[in-house]
Amino acid sequence: MKLALKELRRRPGRFATATVILTLIAVLLMFLGSLLDGLIASSTGAIRAQDADAIVYSASAQASFQRSRIEPDIRSAVESVDGVDEVGGLGVVQLGARVPGNGPRDLANVALFGYELAPDGVPEPPADGEAYADEVLKADGVEEGMTIEIGPARTPVDVIGFVSDTSFNGQGGLWASEATWRSTLAENRPDAQLADGVWQALVVRGDVEPGAIDSATDGATDSYTVDGAVNAIPGVSEQQGTFNQIIGVTIAVALVVIGLFFALITVERVGLYGVLKALGAKSSTIFGGLLVQAVVVTLIAASVAGALVVLLDVVIPPGSIPIAVSIGSIVSSAALLLLAAVIGCSFSLRRVLKVDPASAIG
Amino acid sequence: MFLALKEMSRAKTRFGLLVAAIALLVFLILFQQSLQNGLITGFVGAIRNQNAPVLVYSVDGQRVIQGSIITPDLEAEVRDVDGLGTVGRLGQGTFTATSTTSSGDSLDATILGYELGDDGQGLGAPSELVDGRYPSGELEAVGSTGGDDAFAVGDTVVLQPGGFEIEIVGVADDIQLNVSPTLFVSYSTWSDAVQSVNPDAGEPLPNVMVAAPAEGVTADQLVTDINDRSLDLDALTRDDAASETPGVAQVQQSFQLIFLLYGLVVPCVTGLFFLIVTLQKADALTLLRAIGAPAKRLVASLLIQVVLMIGGGLVIGTALYFPLTVTGLGGLELRFETGAVLFWSILLLTLGVASSLVAARRVLRIDPIEATTGAGVGA
């Protein structure tokens, strides 16, 4: 093992190219992971934030707020389900908002929610005409105490504070009272307005399964857990599936590259290994040295790549590529790469085992 | 040639791993190229492949059709612009539906309503049909092909809730919006569809105005005139409306970065492989030079191996990619991109050969006299 580390220290050039290639692959993995996280986070924050045991849509809504209508009688049926403690209405309207100080065509994309039960991190519903804004809207110039005008009807809403990670479909969340949401919806989207008492969705708290709610409403509802509702948002599971496949094949490429590199290094050193074995070194010691080198090279590559991805996150202007770099995604990508390094390196095990000590004497 | 092939046949695992790595990378690049094009066509095909040269959004819409609302005041402003030839309304909504081809399963359908005109080809109609005819009245539609939910002439689409029925009378390629099956219907059919699923809905307003310039006026001029008319109007040419739909530029930028990284990995892997192999063969190459083998023959042998390895990777990678373009990916139609295959083949071959020049330089530096000292190219 000492020999392996010594070689890395004294002949770093030998490992430089492999490290560069692995760094590129690690950047790819981390970038893809961060891109997926960014896309999902900006689409699902408002749902993930719900402090709920079930989210209820109407049966034909396909988990879309815009297509869902929960009539008061359905709400009553949900409230009477055994185990249900609290039920609150939830609705959204997605519009452009005029921000004071911005140009007349420079609008912020907002998703204005009306809610009865406060999501995690969001205070109780504010007074009519007020809203808590998601902090992503700060990038659009939104500030606390500001009045923004929403939609073509220029519905005024006062921003009274900020909340985090509550975006929806890539638009910054605004959290307002039922009345503010209803008036904003009716003034700006007459085709989507709803009668009093009708909500787009219900948030349910209590010891209750989503299936029990749907049974109680005779199939008039389509209920999900919070995780289920996140995955049911159109496009989310498709994005995850596609990205995970791409990440998987990229890891396979890393595995093959590491396997190739260490197989070549092993071939190069067969004679040397023969001498080491003749001097009493075990195959496991030699292979252990190779593994250490693979792990060190991969760790260096992952560290450099992690730094590069963080730098990329800083350099990429807000609103262009939606990446969300997190320590978790960097560490998981590095771990996957390390696993690929160990498996790839083990391709050389057979060759190390085959080395005959007698070859040292020709 | 003989040497190059002989060496490859004797070290199948070594060269096989390189071909496998290149093949996987080629597969990833081509798959993602198709994914990018499929996504963009699925996102904005309906905008790109409709016949109106100019689309007018409200600024509030942020260039998303469904987000835009044209109020009566804004509509009057548009109709009053000099240089305007013809103009029409376009409405859009997303609905839950079943169709005769979806075997009862629900699907997310996008419906675009336009003013049909005399022949069903009013502004906003699909540019070209692949089968059937344009709608001639209410409850008829041109449907999109492609993806898992491709429509066919004669299909019936039923909106839920309410059971509003629309018949497919024609189909067109690449007219999806928001990566969902898409229907082009008359404006009044769209308006009725909106009200059928939401009894509380008021009279829907058009989302976008579609326009064509008067004779002697270009689309760009008309766009400028409309935008000068009101700060609340956002006119775009058809191509700009497609490329500036939110999400399209981000998709392109993300994929360009990914392609750049993959494009760098391939020559690096190839260059590294042949450099190491050349170093390993140092003694043999020196000996070959000492017994009279010309340097250019050894370099040629190296380059033949490079071309064969990358060529093999390209063929296998393309073979892996082909089946995906037949089956598609969910609602996305992935096409076999011959242009992309050619572009990447030439680029990766060029970069691969260029990267192997480091190894070739080592070969050229061999001094035959080193055969008597054992220094070789590794020195």
Contacts between the chains, C-beta under 8 A, distances in Angstrom:
chain1	res1	chain2	res2	distance
A	17	B	268	6.9
A	17	B	271	7.3
A	17	B	272	4.3
A	17	B	275	7.1
A	18	B	272	6.4
A	20	B	268	6.3
A	21	B	265	6.2
A	21	B	268	4.5
A	21	B	269	5.8
A	21	B	272	6.3
A	24	B	261	5.8
A	24	B	264	5.5
A	24	B	265	5.0
A	24	B	268	6.6
A	25	B	265	6.1
A	27	B	261	6.1
A	28	B	258	6.9
A	28	B	261	4.7
A	28	B	262	7.0
A	28	B	265	7.4
A	31	B	257	6.8
A	31	B	258	7.1
A	31	B	261	7.2
A	32	B	258	7.1
A	35	B	254	5.8
A	58	B	161	7.6
A	59	B	161	7.8
A	60	B	96	4.6
A	60	B	106	6.9
A	60	B	160	3.8
A	60	B	161	5.0
A	61	B	96	6.6
A	62	B	96	5.0
A	62	B	106	6.1
A	62	B	108	5.8
A	64	B	94	7.2
A	64	B	96	7.6
A	64	B	108	7.5
A	66	B	94	6.8
A	67	B	94	7.0
A	67	B	95	6.9
A	67	B	96	5.6
A	67	B	197	7.0
A	69	B	198	6.6
A	69	B	200	7.7
A	94	B	67	6.4
A	95	B	60	6.2
A	95	B	67	7.0
A	96	B	59	6.9
A	96	B	60	4.0
A	96	B	61	6.7
A	96	B	62	5.0
A	96	B	67	6.9
A	104	B	59	7.3
A	104	B	231	4.3
A	104	B	232	8.0
A	105	B	59	5.2
A	105	B	231	6.5
A	105	B	234	6.8
A	107	B	59	6.3
A	107	B	60	6.4
A	107	B	62	6.0
A	109	B	62	5.7
A	109	B	246	7.7
A	151	B	60	5.6
A	151	B	69	7.5
A	152	B	58	5.5
A	152	B	60	4.8
A	152	B	69	5.1
A	152	B	71	5.6
A	152	B	74	7.7
A	152	B	232	7.3
A	170	B	246	7.4
A	170	B	247	7.5
A	186	B	202	7.8
A	188	B	60	7.8
A	188	B	69	6.7
A	189	B	69	7.0
A	190	B	201	7.0
A	190	B	202	3.4
A	190	B	203	6.6
A	190	B	204	7.0
A	190	B	205	6.6
A	191	B	93	7.5
A	191	B	194	5.0
A	191	B	195	7.9
A	191	B	198	7.3
A	191	B	201	4.8
A	191	B	202	6.6
A	191	B	203	7.8
A	191	B	204	3.7
A	191	B	205	7.1
A	192	B	198	6.8
A	192	B	201	6.7
A	193	B	200	5.7
A	193	B	201	6.6
A	193	B	202	6.1
A	194	B	198	7.6
A	194	B	200	5.0
A	195	B	200	4.6
A	198	B	200	6.5
A	234	B	108	6.0
A	234	B	180	7.9
A	235	B	179	7.3
A	238	B	330	5.5
A	238	B	331	7.6
A	242	B	35	6.9
A	242	B	329	6.8
A	246	B	28	6.6
A	246	B	31	7.7
A	246	B	32	6.8
A	249	B	24	6.0
A	249	B	27	7.1
A	249	B	28	5.4
A	250	B	28	6.7
A	252	B	24	5.9
A	253	B	21	5.9
A	253	B	24	4.8
A	253	B	25	5.8
A	253	B	28	7.2
A	253	B	265	7.4
A	256	B	17	5.8
A	256	B	20	5.4
A	256	B	21	4.3
A	256	B	24	6.7
A	257	B	21	5.6
A	257	B	265	8.0
A	257	B	269	5.8
A	259	B	17	6.1
A	260	B	14	7.6
A	260	B	17	4.4
A	260	B	18	6.1
A	260	B	21	6.3
A	260	B	269	7.5
A	260	B	273	6.5
A	261	B	272	7.0
A	261	B	276	7.7
A	263	B	13	7.3
A	263	B	14	6.5
A	263	B	17	6.7
A	264	B	14	6.9
A	264	B	273	7.1
A	264	B	276	4.4
A	264	B	277	6.9
A	264	B	280	7.0
A	265	B	276	7.5
A	267	B	14	7.3
A	267	B	280	6.2
A	268	B	276	7.0
A	268	B	279	7.1
A	268	B	280	5.1
A	320	B	249	7.5
A	320	B	250	6.3
A	320	B	253	5.9
A	321	B	250	5.8
A	321	B	253	5.3
A	321	B	254	5.1
A	321	B	257	7.1
A	322	B	250	6.1
A	347	B	17	7.8
